Amino acid sequence: MLQIVMNSGKDNEKVMDLLDTPEIVLVQFCDMTLRHRDLKNQDVRDTVQNIIDALKVKTEKDSIEPVAFNRHDLKSYIKYIEDLLKQFV
């Protein structure tokens, strides 16, 4: 399982599974990856797919996070990214 390193301050680093990562962070990380990486690279596509898979799991239940996306908007975002990934297969 892919993990993400969260650094919330000096010497305060935490490694989290994607499912435990706030959805706002996952969306921002996905956006950043799409802007700055080449989707022709299989490793990049795999990373984005792992993020999308984690977001899919999060959309299946109501969020208890302090910052949460509207479920309909999040599902639309996921569909958009999946369609984008299909173009590079």
C-alpha positions as CSV (number, residue, x, y, z in Angstrom):
1,M,0.0,0.0,0.0
2,L,1.2,3.4,-0.9
3,Q,2.0,5.7,2.0
4,I,2.4,9.5,2.3
5,V,4.7,11.5,4.6
6,M,2.9,14.4,6.3
7,N,5.2,17.1,7.7
8,S,3.2,19.5,9.8
9,G,6.1,21.4,11.3
10,K,9.7,21.2,12.2
11,D,10.7,17.6,13.2
12,N,7.0,16.6,13.2
13,E,6.9,14.1,10.4
14,K,4.2,11.4,10.2
15,V,3.9,8.5,7.7
16,M,0.2,7.7,6.9
17,D,-1.5,5.2,4.7
18,L,-3.5,6.8,1.9
19,L,-6.8,5.8,3.5
20,D,-5.9,7.6,6.7
21,T,-4.8,10.7,4.8
22,P,-7.3,13.6,4.7
23,E,-9.1,13.8,1.3
24,I,-8.1,17.4,0.8
25,V,-4.4,16.3,0.9
26,L,-5.1,13.5,-1.5
27,V,-6.8,15.8,-4.0
28,Q,-4.0,18.4,-3.8
29,F,-1.3,15.7,-4.2
30,C,-3.1,14.2,-7.2
31,D,-3.4,17.7,-8.8
32,M,0.2,18.4,-8.1
33,T,1.3,15.1,-9.6
34,L,-0.8,15.7,-12.7
35,R,0.7,19.2,-13.2
36,H,4.3,18.3,-12.6
37,R,4.7,14.7,-13.8
38,D,4.5,13.0,-17.1
39,L,1.5,10.6,-17.3
40,K,3.3,8.6,-19.9
41,N,5.4,7.2,-17.1
42,Q,3.8,4.0,-15.7
43,D,5.0,4.7,-12.1
44,V,3.3,8.1,-12.2
45,R,0.0,6.6,-13.4
46,D,0.2,3.9,-10.7
47,T,0.7,6.6,-8.1
48,V,-2.3,8.6,-9.3
49,Q,-4.4,5.4,-9.5
50,N,-3.5,4.6,-5.9
51,I,-4.6,8.0,-4.8
52,I,-7.9,7.7,-6.8
53,D,-8.5,4.3,-5.3
54,A,-8.2,5.8,-1.8
55,L,-10.5,8.6,-2.7
56,K,-13.1,6.1,-4.0
57,V,-13.1,4.3,-0.6
58,K,-13.6,7.7,1.1
59,T,-16.6,8.6,-1.1
60,E,-18.4,5.4,0.0
61,K,-18.9,6.8,3.5
62,D,-19.7,10.1,5.0
63,S,-16.7,12.1,5.9
64,I,-15.8,12.9,9.4
65,E,-12.8,15.1,8.4
66,P,-12.8,18.8,9.3
67,V,-12.4,19.7,5.6
68,A,-14.5,17.5,3.2
69,F,-15.6,17.7,-0.4
70,N,-19.1,17.4,-1.5
71,R,-19.5,13.6,-2.4
72,H,-21.0,14.4,-5.8
73,D,-18.1,16.7,-6.7
74,L,-15.5,14.2,-5.4
75,K,-17.0,11.4,-7.5
76,S,-17.0,13.7,-10.6
77,Y,-13.3,14.5,-9.9
78,I,-12.5,10.8,-9.6
79,K,-14.3,10.0,-12.9
80,Y,-12.4,12.9,-14.6
81,I,-9.0,11.5,-13.5
82,E,-9.9,8.0,-14.4
83,D,-10.9,9.1,-17.9
84,L,-7.6,11.0,-18.1
85,L,-5.6,7.9,-17.1
86,K,-7.4,5.8,-19.7
87,Q,-5.9,8.0,-22.4
88,F,-2.4,6.8,-21.6
89,V,-3.1,3.0,-21.4
